[in-house]
Amino acid sequence: MSAPARRSRTLIAGAAVPLLAAACLTGCAEKSKGGAEGGVKVSADDKACEVSDKKFPAGHVKLQVENKGSKVTEVYVYAPGDRIVTERENIGPGTKADIVTEIKAGTYEIACKPGMKGDGIRQKVTVSGKGAAAKRDPKLDDAVAAYRKYVQKQADETLPATKKFTDAVKDGDVDEAKKNYAISRIGWERTEPVAESFGDIDPKVDLRVDGLEDGQKWTGWHTLEKSLWQEKKISAKDKKLADRLMTDLKDWQNRVGKADITPTSMANGAKELLDEVATGKVTGEEERYSHTDLVDFEANVQGALKAHELLKPVTAKKDPTLTKELDKQFAAIDKLLDEHRKGDGFVSYDTVGKAERKKLADGVNALAEPLSRLAAAVAS
């Protein structure tokens, strides 16, 4: 997402913030200058973002983040145009997190965002060399190619599904629009990290009201969600917003095939999807008017599972124990979701009690921990 329009997120009680394995990647110590453990150290506090190395080789890089401030923070690596290379959210005060990613030669900015708002405190870095792609396992290239097709398919299928929704809005048909709202969002939710990597699309289509910055106009799915479920009527403005949503999603559809996708970005994206579940779906914040959070929840999990399955031909050999644990936890999440299915969809999330929500949160945490180690397994 673009930094000015960054959607606000809160750290939920009982939701762990898993860390990546601390072990250095193959070749990491030889390539990086940032300390004895071989990573690039990022020291964040409420007013600063210090990076140990402003120049480092391309390839697999481990950012060793330490939040020394009093606020929850997040760390981003931005390419020019605020395209997101990688990110890690919800790094609590006094905690550490390792971010394993693949970075190509070029100029970037590493940003720390205390309070998880705004543009962040940024440091420019330069990356040089050929990187990891030159000696990558061909099976990983196959995984990237297959994932790129998957992401494009999700975008292609989202457009007609959303048109049914926006046509109903433009016809003033509240009931029909409600019927198609959650369905229209499934493809987006499955592949959200790729959409977010462009920086400018997500704030236009998927921003919640509490994520608005000063002077920013609220557009996208959630403003229409509010009209349908809270206002219970469709205004002339809503009809224009429906057209705007289709325009912005067509932009996404046209650009998604050009996204910069690597094996580690697939793995990190899967983790980001679980973060989406933990910070927005389990809490009921994402779909606060429609209470269709479980549809989004399942879509996020499906997207993460797809990345895991495509990477499995390589990761199963590199770390079979991790692969088995991921298979187990994905199956467990599916069973938890089964408890809340109703017909072809799910029950309204406002009918899910605290105990059931805690079970879902525990299941997400149980999956997020091993999933946080997938990027390191890919890069080893």
N, C-alpha and C positions, 0 to 999 in steps of 0.2 A: 504494500500500500504506500501511497505517497505520504511522506512524513507529516505535512500539514494537516492531512485528513485522516491521520491514524486513528482507527477506532479504539476507544478506551477499553481496557480490560482490567479486571481485578483478580487477585489471587484468592481462590476460594479456600475456605477452611477445610483442612483435611486432604487437600490435593497436593501431593508431593511434586517437587520440581526435580525430576530425575537428571542426573549428570551423565555425560558420556564417560566411557572408560578412560582412565587416566593414562593408560599405556600409550607410549608414543608410537606413531605410525612408522612403517618401514621406510627408512630413508629420512625420517623427519629430523632426527638429530643432526644429520649431515647437511640438511638443506636449510634449516632455520637457525637463527642466531639468538632467539629469545630465551635464554636461560638454560640451566642444566637439563631440564626435561625436554628441550627442543622445540617448544611452542612459542608463539608470539603472545606475549603477556598483554592483557588489556585490564588496566586498573581503573575502575569506575567509581565515582562517588557522586554526590548531589550537584557538584559544580565542575567536575573535571572528567576527562576521558583520556588516560595516558596509555600510549601504545609503545611497547618496548622496542620494536623495530619498524622503521618507516620504509624500509626496503627489504624485500625477501623474495626468494625464488618462486616461480609458478609451480603449480602442482597441488598435492594434498597439503593443506595447512591446518594446524591445530591452534585455534585461538583459546588461550587460557584466561578466562574472564574471572575477575574477583570484584564483587560489589562491596566497596568499603563505605558506601553511603548509608543514609537512613531511609531511603525510598526503594521500592521495587524498581528494577531497571530492566532494560532490554538492550541488546546489542545487534547492530546491523552491519553488513558489508554492502556498500552501495557502489555500483558501477555508474558511469556517467548517465545523467538523466534520471537519477534516483531509481535505477533498476536494482532490484534486490537480488544479491548473489546468495546471501544466506542471512538468517536471523535466529535469535534465541530470545524468547520472551520470559517474563516472570522470574527474573533472577533476584531473589530476595536479599535484603540487607544482611551482610556478613556471610554470604554464601558464594560458592564458586561454581563455574560451569565451563566445560570444554566444548568447543564447537569445531567439529571436523568438517572441512569443506574442500572443494577443489576450486582453485582460482587461476584463471588464465593470465597471461602477461597483459599489463595495462595499468592504468591509474584508477584508484578506488578511494573511497572514504569509509573509515570505520566510525560508526556513530554509537554513542551511549545515550540512552533516553531515560534519565531519572524521572520516575513517575509515569513512565511509558507514554509520554505525550510530546508533541512538537517535532521539530526537525532533528533534535538531538545535538549533543556536543560532538563535533566531528574532528577527525584527524585524517589527513591525506596520506596515502601510502602508495608505493610503486612496486609492482610485481613484474619480474622479468624471467625470461627463459621459456622453454617449450612445455614444461609441465608434465602432467601424468598421462595425457591422452596418447602420447607417442608410444608408450609401452603398456597400454591398457589391455586387459584380457578381452578378446573379441566378443565373448559372451556378454560383457558389460555394454559393449556397443550395441549388441542385439537388444539388450534390455532398454537402453535409451531409445532406440528406434521404435520399439513396441510401445513404450510409454508415451512417446510423442504422438503415435497414432491414437492411443487411448484418450489422451487429452483433447486432441482435435475432434474425435468422435463425440466426447462429452459436450464440447462446445456446439458442434453441429446439431446435436439432439436437443440442446437447451433452447435454441432459437424457436423451433416450432412449438415446443412445450410452453415457452413464455408467451408466444403469440396468442395461444388460447387464453392465457391469463389476461394479457393486455387488451385483447379484443373484448373480453367480458367487461373489463373496466370501462372501455370506451363506449360499450353498449349500455352502461349503467346497471349491469346485472350483478348485484352484490353477491348473491348466492353462487353463481357460476364462477365469479372471480375467486371467491373463497375456496371453491372446489379445486381450482387449478393452481392456486398460489404455491403450496408446498412442493407440488410436482415440478413446477417450473424451476425450482432451485436445486434439484438433485445433482444435475451435471456440474453446476457451479461448485457446489459443496464438495464434490468428489475431487476436484482439481484446484481448489482455491489457492494453494501456494504458488502455482504456476501463474494464475491470473494476477496475484499480488506482486509477482516479480516485475511486472511492468510499471508499477508505482502509481499510475494515474487512473486505472480502470476501477479497482475495488472501491475507492471512496465514492465513485459515481453511482455504483449499483448496489452496494451491500453495506453502506454505513448506517450505524445506529445513531439515534438522535443525540446520545451523550458523547458521541465521538466528533461532533461538529466543532470546528475551530471558529474563531471570531470572523464573521462576515461570510462564512461558507454556506452555500445553499444546500438544502437537504434534498437529495434525489434518490431514486432507486427503489428496490423492493420494499424496504421497511417503512418508508413513508406511505406507500400504498397499503401495506399491512395495517398500519395505524388507522387509516381511513376506513378500511373494511371492517375491522373488528372493534375499534374503539368509537370512532365516529358513526359507524354503521351506515355510511352513505358515501357516494362518489360525487366529487365536485368537478367543475370544469378544469380546475388546476390538476386534479388527479388524472384526467384524461390526457392532458399534455405530458404529465410525468410518465404515463404509460408509453407514449411515443418515445420519450427520451430514454426510457429503460431499454426499449428495443434497439434504438440507435447505438447506445453504449455497448450492448451485448453483441451487436454485429461487429463493432470495433474489436471487441475481445475475440470473436470468432475469426476475424481476419488476421489478427496478430498472433494468436496462440501458437500457430505452427512455427513461428520464428523465435519462440522462447529459447533461452539458453538453458539446456537441460544436461546435466551430468549424472553419473551414478550416485555421487554423494548428495547432489541436490534432490534426487529422488528419495534417498533415505532420509535426509533432513526434512523434506516436504512431508513425508509420512509422519514424522514426529510432530511437525507443525499442525497437521490435521488433528492429532490427538490433543495438542494444546488447545485447538479450537473447541474440541469437545469439552475439555476440562474447564475452560474459562468462559464459555458461552452457552453450551447446550445443557450440561448438567445443572448449571445454575438457573436455567430458564431465562437468561438475559437476552439471548439472540432473538427468539421469537416471542417477545414479551406480550404481544397483543393476540397473536393467533394460537400460541401454545403448540406449535407444530415442531417443537425442538427435536423430537425423536426421529423425525424424518431427516433432518439435518445431521443428527448424531449418526444414524446409520450410513448416510452418504459419506461423511468424513471417514468413518471406519472402512468403508468399501474402498475409498481412494487410497488409504494407507495400506490396506491389504493388497491392492493391485501392485503397488510399488514393491512390497515385500516379495510377492510371488514372482515378479519379473526379475528381481535381483537374486532370487533363491538359487539358480543354477551355479552361481559363484559363491554366495555367502554360505550355502550349505556345506561346501567343501572347506571354506576358510574357518567357519565357526559353527559346526553342526549343533553344538549345545544351544547356542543362541537361536538358531533356526527352529529347533524343536520347541523352545520356550515361546517363541513368537507364534508358531502354529497353535500351540496350546492356548495362549492368551487371546488370540483372535477368535478361536472357537468359543472360548468362555464369554467373550463380549457378545457374540451372536446369540448365545443362550440367554443372556441377561436381557437383550432386546426382545427376544421371543416372548418374554413374560409380559410385555406391554403391547403386543400386536393386537390389532382389531381390524378384521376384514383384510383389505389389501394395504392397510396403513398401520397407524399406531393410535393409541388413546391420546387424548389431549393432555399435555404435560402438566397442566395445573391440577390434574386428578392424581398425579404421582406424588405420594407422600414423602416425608423426610427420610424415613427408613429405606424406602425403595431408591430414592435419589442417592443416598449414601452408598448403597450397593452398586449403583451405576458408577459413582465416583471412584469407589475402590477398584472396580473392574478396569476403569480407564487408567488408573495409576499402575495397576498390575501389568497392563500392556505397555504403558508409556516407558516404564523403566527399561525393559529389554529393547524396545524400539529406539530408545535414545542411544543405544550402542550399535545400531545398524550401520551408520555412516562409517564408524571406525572399522567395522568388519569389511565393508566394501573397499575401504582405502588401504587395508593392510597388505 
